[in-house]
Amino acid sequence: MAKRKPAPYSSEKPVELDVTLDAEALDWVQDYMRTFPERVKKSAERAIRRAGKGFLSDLKNAIAERYTAPRKVFDQYGSVKTTGPYNNDLKFKMQLGEKGRAKRPPLILFKHSPAGITRGADAPNVGLTIEYMKGKRYKLPGSFIADAPVRGLNIYVRQSSRSTGKTDSRDKIYKQVGMSVPQMARSNDLLDEITPNILMRFQKELKHQLTEGYKHGGKK
């Protein structure tokens, strides 16, 4: 089964999944394990890597169906790492995203209006209209588009003073970003929708490697 460790959808931590063969597949593999342990290990490593690529592809497609950024954005900000096996049960871990603070794509990559640089006199009084998720628009008060030194072309919001409610100096503008890929994956039940395919791909690919691709599976 593919089982994920629970975390709030707002967490920027990586998504961690435990991938384990079901009982029927494990019984079948044990026959090979007793005779060709190295072949099983190499075949399983290859199979889980391919299952990971399939999982990432499924996730990117599901995200692209719901969010307005082009799919190439998720090619840049999403990654899958697999580790294992940890024992003869062929247990693997799959990690979506990297440890530490996750990379979050700039908000300008998502649908917004008006387009183009809107700083100064051209800035809309009420801020930009953002369509982050498809079909759901909202106003981002005080937002504008600028090509700022170092930080580049993006959507910015000027920081307001907590005491007066008025905007601070010109230097205090903040680049707006969207959710990280792990955060998107945790939202809208995306993981529940696509994680069952991980085990299906893993077991199918492992069987293929052991029965058809054994010549490339390492030493017996």
Sequence and secondary structure as in RCSB ss.txt:
>XXXX:A:sequence
MAKRKPAPYSSEKPVELDVTLDAEALDWVQDYMRTFPERVKKSAERAIRRAGKGFLSDLKNAIAERYTAPRKVFD
QYGSVKTTGPYNNDLKFKMQLGEKGRAKRPPLILFKHSPAGITRGADAPNVGLTIEYMKGKRYKLPGSFIADAPV
RGLNIYVRQSSRSTGKTDSRDKIYKQVGMSVPQMARSNDLLDEITPNILMRFQKELKHQLTEGYKHGGKK
>XXXX:A:secstr
 EEE    TT  S EEEEE   HHHHHHHHHHHHH HHHHHHHHHHHHHHHHHHHHHHHHHHHHHHBSS HHHHH
HH  EEEE   STT  EEEEES SSS    BGGGSEEES S   GGGS TT EEEEEETTEEEEETTEEEEEETT
TEEEEEEE B TTT SB  TT EEE B   HHHHHHGGGHHHHHTHHHHHHHHHHHHHHHHTSGGGS   
